[in-house]
Amino acid sequence: MEWIQLENGVKMPKLGLGVWRSGDRTEQSVLWALEAGYRHIDTAAMYGNEDAVGRAIKKSGISREDIFVTTKLWTDDVRRGRAREALMESLARLGMDYVDLYLIHWPAEGYQKAWEDMTDLYHEGWCRAIGVANFEADHLDALQGVSDMKPLVDQFESHPGFANQAVLDAVLARHIVPVAYSPLGKGKDLAGNAVLAALARKYGKTPAQIVLRWELQRGLVVIPKSSNRERIRENTGIFDFKLRRKDMEAMNAMDTGTRLSADPHHLPF
Ligand SMILES: NC(=O)c1ccc[n+]([C@@H]2O[C@H](COP(=O)([O-])OP(=O)(O)OC[C@H]3O[C@@H](n4cnc5c(N)ncnc54)[C@H](OP(=O)(O)O)[C@@H]3O)[C@@H](O)[C@H]2O)c1
């Protein structure tokens, strides 16, 4: 496992397990991930599985402080000014007294007030770091001066079909740690892609490992979702090889600008 240091000194593993739509397999998936060496789990109030994440972490027997847990403030709670209440509800479901990272899930109306509240929650010790998700350059700029904190992390959509380079550049320029969600493009184009198949043969890796490695080399943390034991393990095999520059460029050329999730400037929820 490799780690990246946030600006406040907190260390975040560069690989995490995403659990969106893991459903009733969440608890087992988290247990398999911890067994395979993951120490970073990405959940959200909206995923409806914080309780299963908390149960798995307890069952694993691994110390709470050795696992990096992220959860997120849903849009309804941003709009209703409920950051404090929502975090307390998340902590109760997780069975924890702090999370490692608390994110504003989307830039819904009211996100500046939410940021002010999250800053208070951070200073009170309920979260070791705070950040945002789906924030673009203008959203990040709108947080300037709202509190004495800037986001430590921005989590946004990034995969070969939608590299999202402009947001990555904006985030890196602000010394914010970038996290790629849907890093595998939701698994849709992994098996049938000729570029990935050729690179997988060349490096003796799988297409998923090639894609995750490309994200790491672009400077992103990755949080692939799987509820399959073998694929959870497979996705850890990304720290023992390096893609050469021309292969990175071949991957960059796969970008078609096609989003799989909502446009942060036009929220449908
Ligand atoms: N902040 C946000 O707004 C936001 C939005 C979306 C996602 N996220 C976070 O990011 C995480 C990951 O994104 P995602 O779930 O959208 O998609 P993803 O991780 O890109 O892809 C997950 C899909 O790929 C499959 N898969 C996983 N490993 C594989 C492998 N080695 N080979 C082939 N297929 C593989 C999975 O199937 P199996 O389970 O069957 O293996 C699943 O169908 C989420 O779970 C969530 O935590 C955040």
Ligand as a Chemical Component Dictionary entry (heavy atoms), coordinates in Angstrom:
data_LIG
# 
_chem_comp.id                   LIG 
_chem_comp.type                 NON-POLYMER 
_chem_comp.pdbx_formal_charge   0 
_chem_comp.three_letter_code    LIG 
# 
loop_
_chem_comp_atom.comp_id 
_chem_comp_atom.atom_id 
_chem_comp_atom.alt_atom_id 
_chem_comp_atom.type_symbol 
_chem_comp_atom.charge 
_chem_comp_atom.model_Cartn_x 
_chem_comp_atom.model_Cartn_y 
_chem_comp_atom.model_Cartn_z 
_chem_comp_atom.pdbx_ordinal 
LIG N1  N1  N 0  -18.610 11.239 -4.921  1  
LIG C1  C1  C 0  -19.451 10.775 -5.817  2  
LIG O1  O1  O 0  -20.358 11.482 -6.275  3  
LIG C2  C2  C 0  -19.305 9.375  -6.311  4  
LIG C3  C3  C 0  -19.986 8.957  -7.477  5  
LIG C4  C4  C 0  -19.797 7.645  -7.913  6  
LIG C5  C5  C 0  -18.958 6.794  -7.214  7  
LIG N2  N2  N 1  -18.331 7.202  -6.071  8  
LIG C6  C6  C 0  -17.447 6.306  -5.289  9  
LIG O2  O2  O 0  -16.507 5.686  -6.182  10 
LIG C7  C7  C 0  -16.609 4.273  -6.060  11 
LIG C8  C8  C 0  -16.240 3.593  -7.363  12 
LIG O3  O3  O 0  -17.042 4.036  -8.448  13 
LIG P1  P1  P 0  -18.178 3.141  -9.135  14 
LIG O4  O4  O 0  -18.701 2.163  -8.164  15 
LIG O5  O5  O -1 -19.117 4.097  -9.787  16 
LIG O6  O6  O 0  -17.449 2.424  -10.352 17 
LIG P2  P2  P 0  -16.036 1.691  -10.639 18 
LIG O7  O7  O 0  -15.279 1.456  -9.406  19 
LIG O8  O8  O 0  -15.402 2.437  -11.765 20 
LIG O9  O9  O 0  -16.528 0.306  -11.253 21 
LIG C9  C9  C 0  -17.222 -0.648 -10.489 22 
LIG C10 C10 C 0  -17.663 -1.768 -11.435 23 
LIG O10 O10 O 0  -16.527 -2.409 -11.995 24 
LIG C11 C11 C 0  -16.550 -3.800 -11.691 25 
LIG N3  N3  N 0  -15.170 -4.201 -11.376 26 
LIG C12 C12 C 0  -14.459 -3.918 -10.244 27 
LIG N4  N4  N 0  -13.214 -4.417 -10.339 28 
LIG C13 C13 C 0  -13.125 -5.031 -11.541 29 
LIG C14 C14 C 0  -12.085 -5.726 -12.189 30 
LIG N5  N5  N 0  -10.886 -5.910 -11.626 31 
LIG N6  N6  N 0  -12.343 -6.244 -13.440 32 
LIG C15 C15 C 0  -13.549 -6.077 -14.016 33 
LIG N7  N7  N 0  -14.585 -5.428 -13.448 34 
LIG C16 C16 C 0  -14.362 -4.897 -12.211 35 
LIG C17 C17 C 0  -17.477 -3.955 -10.515 36 
LIG O11 O11 O 0  -18.139 -5.199 -10.552 37 
LIG P3  P3  P 0  -18.030 -6.268 -9.315  38 
LIG O12 O12 O 0  -18.517 -5.582 -8.087  39 
LIG O13 O13 O 0  -18.931 -7.370 -9.768  40 
LIG O14 O14 O 0  -16.590 -6.665 -9.234  41 
LIG C18 C18 C 0  -18.479 -2.823 -10.739 42 
LIG O15 O15 O 0  -19.502 -3.231 -11.640 43 
LIG C19 C19 C 0  -18.075 4.073  -5.637  44 
LIG O16 O16 O 0  -18.319 2.783  -5.146  45 
LIG C20 C20 C 0  -18.209 5.174  -4.618  46 
LIG O17 O17 O 0  -17.597 4.797  -3.398  47 
LIG C21 C21 C 0  -18.475 8.490  -5.638  48 
# 
loop_
_chem_comp_bond.comp_id 
_chem_comp_bond.atom_id_1 
_chem_comp_bond.atom_id_2 
_chem_comp_bond.value_order 
_chem_comp_bond.pdbx_ordinal 
LIG N1  C1  SING 1  
LIG C1  O1  DOUB 2  
LIG C1  C2  SING 3  
LIG C2  C3  SING 4  
LIG C2  C21 DOUB 5  
LIG C3  C4  DOUB 6  
LIG C4  C5  SING 7  
LIG C5  N2  DOUB 8  
LIG N2  C6  SING 9  
LIG N2  C21 SING 10 
LIG C6  O2  SING 11 
LIG C6  C20 SING 12 
LIG O2  C7  SING 13 
LIG C7  C8  SING 14 
LIG C7  C19 SING 15 
LIG C8  O3  SING 16 
LIG O3  P1  SING 17 
LIG P1  O4  DOUB 18 
LIG P1  O5  SING 19 
LIG P1  O6  SING 20 
LIG O6  P2  SING 21 
LIG P2  O7  DOUB 22 
LIG P2  O8  SING 23 
LIG P2  O9  SING 24 
LIG O9  C9  SING 25 
LIG C9  C10 SING 26 
LIG C10 O10 SING 27 
LIG C10 C18 SING 28 
LIG O10 C11 SING 29 
LIG C11 N3  SING 30 
LIG C11 C17 SING 31 
LIG N3  C12 SING 32 
LIG N3  C16 SING 33 
LIG C12 N4  DOUB 34 
LIG N4  C13 SING 35 
LIG C13 C14 SING 36 
LIG C13 C16 DOUB 37 
LIG C14 N5  SING 38 
LIG C14 N6  DOUB 39 
LIG N6  C15 SING 40 
LIG C15 N7  DOUB 41 
LIG N7  C16 SING 42 
LIG C17 O11 SING 43 
LIG C17 C18 SING 44 
LIG O11 P3  SING 45 
LIG P3  O12 DOUB 46 
LIG P3  O13 SING 47 
LIG P3  O14 SING 48 
LIG C18 O15 SING 49 
LIG C19 O16 SING 50 
LIG C19 C20 SING 51 
LIG C20 O17 SING 52 
# 
